[in-house]
Amino acid sequence: MAQYLILASSSPRRQELLQQVKIPFTIRKPGTDESQIVTSNPLEKVKQLAILKGRNIPIQNETEVVLSADTVVSYQKNIFEKPQNKEEAFQMMSALSGHVHEVLTGVMIRSLDDEVVFVERTQVEFWPLSEDEINWYISTKEPYDKAGAYGIQSLGAMFVKQVIGDYYTVVGLPISRVVRVLREFGVYPRD
């Protein structure tokens, strides 16, 4: 029996990654209150958020498989989520400037019969950034819907000196591992 993927996310980046590897899906946005996850441990936070989002989506029949994910940036034990304003974006970018930080993406894949949860970590090193560079960047729309206030797949790429680990974890979905786990659930790429 063919399984069908339900993406519990409105993230355009996650949608693009699934399209890139030709996995068809339907979007069902989870109506979750993320503020109920209060841990300051980055690994626990992304894991719990992925679980919260995934369990918020009802599975309607035995052919549905739900995929949920969450991404945070962590630097010096601080979690950098999406900045709420220019001041927060400036603070985040200033802190990351010239340093190595960690990006964690938690993933939950579940069906009526099974559930897999995992977290991928990737290290990212930024070049030292000038105040002018940061101010220019936070004047664009880019930082405000991204954990850590930058998008590695777009303008934020110019700040990245090196990536150690899975680039796609930083984008928001460790797609190669996700594809391998989805196979276990009977979800495959299609032409």
C-alpha positions in Angstrom: 0.0 0.0 0.0 1.4 3.4 -1.0 2.1 5.7 1.9 1.5 9.5 1.6 3.4 12.2 3.3 1.8 15.0 5.4 4.2 17.9 6.1 3.4 19.5 9.4 5.1 22.8 8.5 4.5 26.0 6.6 8.2 26.4 6.0 8.9 27.2 2.4 12.4 25.8 2.8 11.2 22.4 4.0 8.7 22.3 1.1 11.4 23.1 -1.4 13.7 20.3 0.0 11.0 17.7 -0.3 10.2 18.9 -3.8 13.9 18.8 -4.7 14.0 15.0 -3.8 10.6 14.4 -5.5 8.7 13.4 -2.5 5.0 14.4 -2.9 3.3 15.8 0.2 0.3 17.7 1.5 0.7 20.5 4.0 -1.2 20.5 7.3 -0.1 23.3 9.5 0.1 22.5 13.2 -1.8 24.9 15.5 0.7 24.5 18.3 1.6 26.8 21.2 5.4 26.5 21.1 5.7 28.6 24.3 4.8 25.5 26.3 8.3 24.1 25.5 10.4 25.9 28.1 13.6 23.9 28.2 16.9 25.9 27.6 18.6 22.8 26.3 18.8 23.2 22.5 18.7 19.5 21.7 15.7 18.9 24.0 14.0 22.0 22.7 14.1 21.0 19.0 13.2 17.4 19.8 10.2 18.5 21.9 9.0 21.1 19.4 9.2 18.5 16.5 7.2 16.1 18.7 4.7 18.8 19.7 4.1 19.8 16.0 3.9 16.2 14.8 1.5 15.0 17.4 -0.7 18.0 16.8 -1.6 16.6 13.3 -4.2 13.9 13.4 -3.4 10.9 11.1 -6.6 10.3 9.2 -5.9 6.8 7.8 -3.3 4.1 7.6 -1.7 5.5 4.4 -0.6 8.8 6.0 2.8 9.5 7.4 3.4 12.8 9.2 6.7 14.7 9.1 7.4 17.6 11.5 10.6 19.5 12.2 12.0 22.4 14.1 15.3 24.2 13.9 17.2 26.3 16.4 20.6 28.0 16.4 22.7 27.6 19.6 25.7 29.7 20.6 27.3 29.6 24.1 24.3 27.7 25.5 21.9 30.3 24.3 19.1 29.4 21.9 18.6 31.8 19.0 15.1 31.3 17.5 13.5 33.7 15.0 14.2 37.3 15.9 11.1 39.4 16.7 12.6 42.7 15.6 15.7 44.5 14.3 17.3 44.8 17.7 17.1 41.0 18.3 18.4 40.3 14.8 21.3 42.7 15.4 22.1 41.0 18.7 22.1 37.6 17.2 24.2 38.4 14.2 26.7 40.3 16.3 27.0 37.3 18.7 27.5 34.9 15.8 30.1 37.2 14.0 33.5 35.5 13.9 32.4 32.5 15.9 31.3 28.9 15.5 27.7 28.1 16.4 25.6 25.0 16.2 22.4 24.5 14.3 20.1 21.7 15.4 17.1 20.4 13.6 14.7 18.0 15.3 12.6 15.7 13.2 9.6 13.5 14.0 8.2 11.0 11.5 5.1 9.1 12.5 2.4 6.8 11.2 -0.5 5.0 13.0 1.9 2.2 13.9 5.3 3.8 14.4 7.2 6.9 15.4 10.8 8.0 14.8 12.4 11.1 16.4 15.9 12.3 15.8 18.1 15.5 16.0 20.8 16.5 13.6 23.5 18.9 14.5 25.7 21.0 12.2 28.4 23.5 13.1 28.6 26.8 11.2 31.4 29.3 11.4 30.8 33.0 10.5 33.3 35.4 9.2 33.8 38.5 11.4 31.0 40.9 10.4 31.1 44.7 10.4 28.3 46.7 12.0 27.5 48.0 8.5 27.2 44.5 7.1 24.9 43.5 9.9 22.8 46.6 9.6 22.4 46.1 5.9 21.4 42.5 6.3 18.8 43.2 9.1 17.3 45.9 6.9 16.2 43.1 4.4 13.2 40.9 5.1 15.4 37.8 5.3 16.3 37.4 9.0 12.8 37.5 10.5 11.5 34.1 9.6 14.7 32.2 10.3 16.3 30.7 13.4 19.4 32.6 14.3 18.4 35.5 12.1 20.0 34.3 8.9 19.3 32.1 5.9 22.3 30.1 4.7 20.5 29.3 1.5 20.1 32.9 0.5 21.7 36.2 1.5 23.1 34.8 4.8 25.4 32.6 2.7 27.9 35.5 2.4 28.6 35.4 6.2 29.4 31.7 6.3 33.1 30.8 6.5 32.6 27.0 6.8 30.0 24.4 7.6 30.9 21.2 9.5 28.1 18.7 9.0 24.9 18.5 7.0 24.3 21.8 5.2 20.6 20.9 4.9 20.2 20.7 8.6 21.0 24.4 8.6 18.5 25.1 5.9 15.8 23.4 8.1 15.6 19.7 7.2 18.4 17.1 7.1 16.9 15.8 3.9 19.2 12.8 3.2 18.5 11.3 6.7 14.8 12.2 6.3 14.6 10.3 3.0 16.2 7.2 4.5 13.8 7.2 7.5 10.8 7.9 5.2 11.7 4.8 3.2 11.2 2.7 6.4 7.6 4.2 6.5 7.0 3.3 2.8 7.3 6.9 1.5 9.5 7.2 -1.6 10.4 9.8 -4.2 8.2 9.8 -7.3 8.6 11.1 -10.8 
